[in-house]
Amino acid sequence: MAEQLKVNPSILEWCNKQVDEGNELKICWSGGGDSGWAHFQIDGEDVDNQYTAYLVDKMYELLDYGSWAGEFSAEGEAVYNKENQSFEGVDYYSEDETVLRDCNIVIQVPKDLWHNNLSISIEGNDGERTRIEARFGIKNGFLSGKHIMFIEDLEEKMQVEVDAVIDDFINNSTTDYRGIWETINLEPKDGVLKEDFLEYTINSLNIGTISTDEKDVYLEITADETLDDI
């Protein structure tokens, strides 16, 4: 059942008059993550007066996002329909989440490549090429040419392995892929010493996901309230 918006006839008449003059009335909103706002537009231009302020406040009540606090985002717009005497549109509500995705990425570092840690940065949004950046951390000493060559090969290997994990998630998950942003820090104590190399294993990656719901917005205007009540 639609929420009733009780307003003074002058507000209703004002909306109808705008439409009669060929104008489009619209309430827009956007927010989430502790901030958000709604605003009124006439023909795509922001307008703020006693009529629009009242209608925007009623839209806030209908949306019921409060202070916009939480790990979500919401946006939408509702256009005034004179025939129905209502603002009608769609609210797009999205929630972000990070899920752990199992994998088995093995990195074998030759024994003669001294290091205090191996850092791997993985970053990419949906629709972009994932960026991989690896580097050795050495407190005392220097990077040899062999270190540099290993890093170049590792970044290529990680590109293939990480892309495979992401593709598998996209193809088999019930939630939408949003991106990946992770830095993996490996130290010698985390590896397994083999005959000729130190072996690291990455068992999981954090995948950013997003789920979106569409909700119809219907803000009806009735003529039961006076302008003095605004």
NORWO-V266863 format. One record per residue. N is the residue number from 1. RES is the residue in three letters. SS is DSSP state (~ for helix, > for strand, _ for the rest). BURIAL is # if it has 9 or more other ideal C-beta (glycine too) atoms within 8 Angstrom, else .. Layout:
n: (N | N)
res: (RES | RES)
ss: (SS | SS)
burial: (BURIAL | BURIAL)
This chain:
n: (1 | 2 | 3 | 4 | 5 | 6 | 7 | 8 | 9 | 10 | 11 | 12 | 13 | 14 | 15 | 16 | 17 | 18 | 19 | 20 | 21 | 22 | 23 | 24 | 25 | 26 | 27 | 28 | 29 | 30 | 31 | 32 | 33 | 34 | 35 | 36 | 37 | 38 | 39 | 40 | 41 | 42 | 43 | 44 | 45 | 46 | 47 | 48 | 49 | 50 | 51 | 52 | 53 | 54 | 55 | 56 | 57 | 58 | 59 | 60 | 61 | 62 | 63 | 64 | 65 | 66 | 67 | 68 | 69 | 70 | 71 | 72 | 73 | 74 | 75 | 76 | 77 | 78 | 79 | 80 | 81 | 82 | 83 | 84 | 85 | 86 | 87 | 88 | 89 | 90 | 91 | 92 | 93 | 94 | 95 | 96 | 97 | 98 | 99 | 100 | 101 | 102 | 103 | 104 | 105 | 106 | 107 | 108 | 109 | 110 | 111 | 112 | 113 | 114 | 115 | 116 | 117 | 118 | 119 | 120 | 121 | 122 | 123 | 124 | 125 | 126 | 127 | 128 | 129 | 130 | 131 | 132 | 133 | 134 | 135 | 136 | 137 | 138 | 139 | 140 | 141 | 142 | 143 | 144 | 145 | 146 | 147 | 148 | 149 | 150 | 151 | 152 | 153 | 154 | 155 | 156 | 157 | 158 | 159 | 160 | 161 | 162 | 163 | 164 | 165 | 166 | 167 | 168 | 169 | 170 | 171 | 172 | 173 | 174 | 175 | 176 | 177 | 178 | 179 | 180 | 181 | 182 | 183 | 184 | 185 | 186 | 187 | 188 | 189 | 190 | 191 | 192 | 193 | 194 | 195 | 196 | 197 | 198 | 199 | 200 | 201 | 202 | 203 | 204 | 205 | 206 | 207 | 208 | 209 | 210 | 211 | 212 | 213 | 214 | 215 | 216 | 217 | 218 | 219 | 220 | 221 | 222 | 223 | 224 | 225 | 226 | 227 | 228 | 229 | 230)
res: (MET | ALA | GLU | GLN | LEU | LYS | VAL | ASN | PRO | SER | ILE | LEU | GLU | TRP | CYS | ASN | LYS | GLN | VAL | ASP | GLU | GLY | ASN | GLU | LEU | LYS | ILE | CYS | TRP | SER | GLY | GLY | GLY | ASP | SER | GLY | TRP | ALA | HIS | PHE | GLN | ILE | ASP | GLY | GLU | ASP | VAL | ASP | ASN | GLN | TYR | THR | ALA | TYR | LEU | VAL | ASP | LYS | MET | TYR | GLU | LEU | LEU | ASP | TYR | GLY | SER | TRP | ALA | GLY | GLU | PHE | SER | ALA | GLU | GLY | GLU | ALA | VAL | TYR | ASN | LYS | GLU | ASN | GLN | SER | PHE | GLU | GLY | VAL | ASP | TYR | TYR | SER | GLU | ASP | GLU | THR | VAL | LEU | ARG | ASP | CYS | ASN | ILE | VAL | ILE | GLN | VAL | PRO | LYS | ASP | LEU | TRP | HIS | ASN | ASN | LEU | SER | ILE | SER | ILE | GLU | GLY | ASN | ASP | GLY | GLU | ARG | THR | ARG | ILE | GLU | ALA | ARG | PHE | GLY | ILE | LYS | ASN | GLY | PHE | LEU | SER | GLY | LYS | HIS | ILE | MET | PHE | ILE | GLU | ASP | LEU | GLU | GLU | LYS | MET | GLN | VAL | GLU | VAL | ASP | ALA | VAL | ILE | ASP | ASP | PHE | ILE | ASN | ASN | SER | THR | THR | ASP | TYR | ARG | GLY | ILE | TRP | GLU | THR | ILE | ASN | LEU | GLU | PRO | LYS | ASP | GLY | VAL | LEU | LYS | GLU | ASP | PHE | LEU | GLU | TYR | THR | ILE | ASN | SER | LEU | ASN | ILE | GLY | THR | ILE | SER | THR | ASP | GLU | LYS | ASP | VAL | TYR | LEU | GLU | ILE | THR | ALA | ASP | GLU | THR | LEU | ASP | ASP | ILE)
ss: (_ | _ | > | > | > | > | _ | _ | ~ | ~ | ~ | ~ | ~ | ~ | ~ | ~ | ~ | ~ | ~ | ~ | _ | _ | _ | _ | > | > | > | > | > | > | > | > | _ | _ | > | > | > | > | > | > | > | > | _ | _ | > | > | _ | _ | _ | ~ | ~ | ~ | ~ | ~ | ~ | ~ | ~ | ~ | ~ | ~ | ~ | ~ | ~ | _ | _ | _ | _ | _ | _ | _ | _ | > | > | > | > | > | > | > | > | > | > | _ | _ | _ | _ | > | > | > | > | > | > | > | > | > | > | > | > | > | > | > | > | > | > | > | > | > | > | > | > | > | _ | _ | _ | _ | _ | _ | > | > | > | > | > | > | > | > | > | _ | _ | _ | _ | _ | > | > | > | > | > | > | > | _ | _ | _ | _ | _ | _ | _ | ~ | ~ | ~ | ~ | ~ | ~ | ~ | ~ | ~ | ~ | ~ | ~ | ~ | ~ | ~ | ~ | ~ | ~ | ~ | ~ | ~ | ~ | ~ | ~ | ~ | ~ | ~ | ~ | _ | _ | _ | > | > | > | > | > | > | > | > | > | > | > | _ | ~ | ~ | ~ | _ | > | > | _ | _ | _ | > | > | > | > | > | > | > | > | > | > | > | > | > | > | > | > | > | > | > | > | > | > | > | > | > | > | _ | _ | _ | _ | ~ | ~ | ~ | _)
burial: (. | . | # | . | # | . | # | # | . | . | # | # | . | # | # | # | . | # | # | . | . | . | . | # | # | # | # | # | # | . | # | # | # | . | . | # | . | # | # | # | # | # | . | . | . | . | . | . | . | . | # | # | # | # | # | # | . | # | # | # | . | # | # | . | # | . | . | # | . | . | . | # | # | # | . | # | # | # | # | # | # | # | . | . | # | # | # | # | # | # | # | # | # | # | . | # | # | . | . | . | # | . | # | . | # | . | # | # | # | # | . | . | # | . | # | . | # | # | # | # | # | # | # | # | . | . | . | . | . | # | . | # | . | # | . | # | # | # | . | . | . | . | . | . | . | # | # | # | . | # | # | . | . | # | # | . | # | # | # | . | # | # | # | . | # | # | . | # | # | . | . | . | . | . | # | . | # | # | # | # | . | # | . | # | . | # | # | . | . | . | # | . | . | . | . | . | # | # | # | # | # | # | . | . | # | # | # | # | # | # | # | . | . | . | . | . | # | # | # | # | # | # | . | . | . | . | . | . | . | .)
